[in-house]
Amino acid sequence: MALRLVLRRPTLRAIAPAVCPRSYATVHPGTFAGEPPEIPENNKAAPGPAAAPTALDALILSELRRMPSASIPSLVRQFDDNAGKVLSVALPYESRPGAERRVRFEENDHSVLMVAHAAQDADRHKVSVCSGFALNVPAEGEESRSVLLTCAHTLQEMRRSPLLSPVLNDTAKITDALLRSGTYVVSQAPGKHVPSFHPVRAIQSSLPRPDLVVLSADSVVNPPIAHTLPISPYPAYPGTTIRAHFVVVTEPAEGGWHPWVGGLWSKWVRGTVLGYRDYAGREAQPGTYDALSHLLFEPLPTPGSSGGPIVDEESGAVVGVILGTRMDNRVGGVRGWGVPAEMVYEMFSLPGLELKYKA
């Protein structure tokens, strides 16, 4: 019997590690190689009556009928074709902008804009909105247009919608006479009661995994409806005090909120950088060789704030872009989720090298 016990112990030690708990990877939208399979015909629910659009949706849909934009199917194709593209222009390094370039937190200057994606056919509609801001670079191939940065997941939401996915799978099924779609940059100058719509003409570059996209639209800076924001190429260290641009539908009881765009309200909310993660979800540290893929911050951003800037309160420069919220771990709980501003520079030429592309 003693011999049998000696022989069995190594077997138990070899098996034991297999029952240890493990952490699970978070699936990112960029993980999927294609669209999910269609629902079988006999399981598809009959479409119900379309819900009446909200006041903001009705305003956006009215502009969609009045002012054509590049269609969302064409923008989606550009998003895919220009993924990872390095533009021939350079984005300036502005880690310590001067007083005239710093983000002004207390002024209602509307430097943060709304980006609205809309689609409508005979009896259905889909509207998805987020935030964005203008960059201090000219549009590639079109000097009169403005270049804007925003998040990509709202456009991805549109491409997966039942209204647009059939068009993207087979453009011959539905004609433009039955379906209108487009993307607009929406601004509202201080003191104005009616917002201005600027059609998006092209997607210049995209980073699907970091969830960023660079758009070109009819100018929003000339005339100066909104000014460009300074971007810092250096990450903010954990503990840095920040201001994040939040958006809400109704005015909160607390002070500091200003009318924004289309009846919404906005505020530069004070918060803190909590840390960074790489794409595998591991903790990453600035000042090392770690990949700073995502930024954690507090407080939690509100719906509609995605694509808006995260600004270092001391320097007044953009150090990140809001993406939403995500569960960090069981101890930390849900955190604000963003991408460091240094990632934006991957879509632009290095300063001083842009002339080589033009030669």
N, C-alpha and C positions, 0 to 999 in steps of 0.2 A: 504493500500500500504506500509505503514511503516513496518508493520509486515512481509510482503513478503521480503523486502530488508534485514531485520535482518536475516531471515532464509537463504537467498542465499549467504551472504558473507562468512560464513565458507566453503561452497561448493567451492567457487572460490579459497580460500586460499588452500584448499586441492588439487585442480587440478593444481595450478600454478607450483609447483616444477617439474611436469612431463615434462615440456617443457624446462627446463634448459639444456644447452649444457653439454656434458660429454666428457671426453677423452677416447680414444679407446686403448685397449690392443694391443701390438705388438705380432703377431703370431710367435712363434719359431718353427723351423723344428721338434723339439722333441715333439711338441704338438700332431702331427698326430699319431694315433694309427696304421695305416696301409698305404699301397700304395693307390693312387687314382685309381678309377675304369678305366678300359680300354676303349678306344674310340670305339664306335660301328663300326663294319666292314664297313658299307656303308658310314661312315664319315672319314675313315682313308685315308690320302693322300698317294699316291704312292711315295715311296722313290725315291729321285732324285739321280743323279750321285754324288759319293763321292768327296769331295773337296780334292785337292792335299795337303798333309801334309806340314807344315812349315819345315824349316831346323831343328829346335829343335825337333819337333814332329817326323820327319824322323829319327833322331838320336836315340830317345827313342824307336821307333818302331823297329829299327834295333837291338837294344840291347834286346828287348823283344823276338825277334826270335832267338837270339844267346844264351842268358843266361836265363834259366827258373827261375821264382820266384814263391812264393806261389800265387795261382790264386786269383783274386779279389773276386769271390764268396766265397772262403774259408775264406778270410780275413773279408768279411762282416759278415759271420756267427760267427767268433771269436769276431768281434766288438760287436755283440749283446750278445753273451754268456758271455763275460768278462766285460760287462758294470758294473761299480761300483766296480770292483774287487780290493781288497787291496793286493798288491804284498808283498812277504815275505822279501823284501830288503828295506832298509831305504835310503831315499834321504837326504844327509847332509844339515844342515842349514848353509848357507853361505851368511848372510846378509852383512858382512864386509870381503870380501875375501882379501887374501894377494896379493901383487903385481904380483906374478906369476899366480894367478887365475883370476884377474880382466879382464873384457872384454876390449880388446884393440880396440879403435874406429878408430884410424888413420892408423892402419896396415891392409894390405890386406891379412889377415890370413885365410879367408874362414872358420871361425868357424860356420857360418850359412850355412846350406846345402839345396839342393833342394830335394823335395819329389815328385816323378812323378808316377801317376797312368796311366796305358795304357791298351787298349783293341783293338783287331783287328780281323776281320774275313776276308772272301774272298775279299770283296769290300768296307768295312767300317772300320773306326777307331775312337777311342775316347781317347784323352789325356788330363789329368788335372794335373796341377803342383801347388805346394805351397812351402813354406819354412818350415824348421825344424831345430832342433839342438840337439846335443848329451847331455845326462845326465850322471852325475857322479855316476852311479850304474851299477852293472853287470846284464846281461840278466838272468832272472829267468830260471834255468835249463840248461843254456848254457853260460858258462863263456867267450867263445871266441867271442860272438856277442856283438854288441853295442846296447845301448838302446837310442831311440830318441823320442822326443816330437814334435808333430805337431798338426795342426787343424784337425777336423773330417769332416768338410763340403765338402771337395773335394772328400773324399771317398764316402760320401753320394750322391754326384752328380753323381759319377760313377754308383752306385747301381740303380739310377733312370733313367739312360740313356737307350734309346731304344735298344742299343746293348747288355746290360747286364741284364736288368730287366726280359726278358724271361728266361734266364738261372737261375736266382735266384728263379723264380716262379716254374720252372720245369727243373731240371738239365738234364733230359733225352732228352730234345728237341734238344739240341745242344751239340755236342761232342767237346773235346779238339782239335780234328783235324781241326775243322772249326773255332774255336774261341780260341785265345790266350789272356791271360790277366795277369797282374802282377803289382807290386809296387816296385819302386827302390828308394834308396837314392843316389843322384848324387852329387859328390864332384869334385872339380878341384883344385889341389894344385897350389900355386903361381908359376908362370913361366911355367906351363904346358898348352898346347894348346888343349889337348884332355881330356874330363871329365872321371871320373871313376864311374862305376855303381856298387852298392852294393844291391843285392836282399833283399827285406824284407821277412823274414821267418815267422813272427807271429805278431799278435796284443796281447800284454801282458795285457793291460787294457784300458778301455775307459770311458769317461764321456760324454755321448751324449748331455746333456743339456748345460753344459759349453762349448761344442764343442772342446774337447781335446781327444787325443789318444796317447798311448805309444806303439811304434813299436820296434821290435828287428830285426836287419839286420846284414848281414855279416859285420865284423868289419870295422869301419871308423876311429877308434882311434889307431889301432895297425895293420899295421904301422900308425903313427900319421898323417893322412890326415887332420883331424879336431880334435880340443881338446874340451873337455866337458865344459859347461858353468856353473858358480855358480848360484844357485837359492836362493832367499831370501824368507823366510816364512812371512815377514812383509809387509803390503801394504805401498806404497808410498803415502804421503799426497798430496792433491791437491796443485798445484803450484810447485811441484817437477820438476826439469829439468831432462829430460830423453833423451835417444838416442834410436830410433827405426830403425830396419834394413829394409830399403825399397829396392825394386827391380824394374828395368825398362828394357824395351826391347832395346831402343836406348840410347846412351850416351847423357845426357842433356848438355846444354851449360854451366851451372854453374859447378864449380870445386868440387872436393872431391869424385867423383864417380870412382869406380874401376871395372875392369872386374870381373865378378862373375862366373857363371856356364853356359855352353852351349851358349856363346855369349851374355848373359844378363849382366847388370850392377847393382851394389849395392852401397849403402851408409848408414852410420849410421847418420840418420837425427836428428837434435836436435829438441826437442819439449817439451811439458808440460803436466803433468797430470791435467785433468780438474775436475775430480770427479768420483763418483761411483754410480751404480744403482743396486737395487735388481731385482729378477726375475719378479716382478710386474711392473718394470719401475720406482719405486720410488727412490728418492735421498737417498743415504746411506753414512754414515760417518765412516771413519776408527777410531779405538779407542773406538768404542761403540759396542753394541750387534747387530748392523745392519748387515745383510747379504750382503757382498761385492761380488755380483755375476758377475758384469761386470765393466770394467774400461773405462772411457772416456778420450781421449787424443787428442792432436793436434801436428802436422798437419795431414791431411787425408792420410792414407796409400795408396800405389799404388797396382794394381793387381799383384798377385804373392807373395806379402809380407805376406799373411795370414800364420800363424804358426810360424812366426819369433819372435824373442825376443824383449821385451821392457826393457831397462836397465836404472837403476838409474845412472845418469852421475857421481855423486859424489862417490858412493860406488863401481860402476862397477859390480853390481849384477843384475840378471834378476828379475824384479818386475812384469812382465806381459807378455802375449802372444798376438800378433796381430790376430784379427779375421776379420777385414774389416771396413766398415763404416755403420753408422746407423743414421737416423733422431732422434735427442734427443727431441727437441720440436721446436715450431715455432719461439721462440726467439733465441735459441742457434743454430738451424739449424743442418746440418749434422756434425757429429763428428767421430773421430777415435774410433773404438770399439774393445775392447780386454777383456781378462779375467785376473784377478789378479793371480800372481804366487803362492799365498797361496793355490789356488785351486788344483795345481799340487800335493800337498802333500796328498790329499785325496786318491791318488792311490798307496801310499807307506806306509810301516809300520813306526811307530814312532821310532825315533832314540833310540837305546838301547833295543828295544823289538824284533828286527828281529831274535834273536837267539831262541826265544820261538817257532817260526814257524819251525825252523830247528831241534829242539829237537825230 
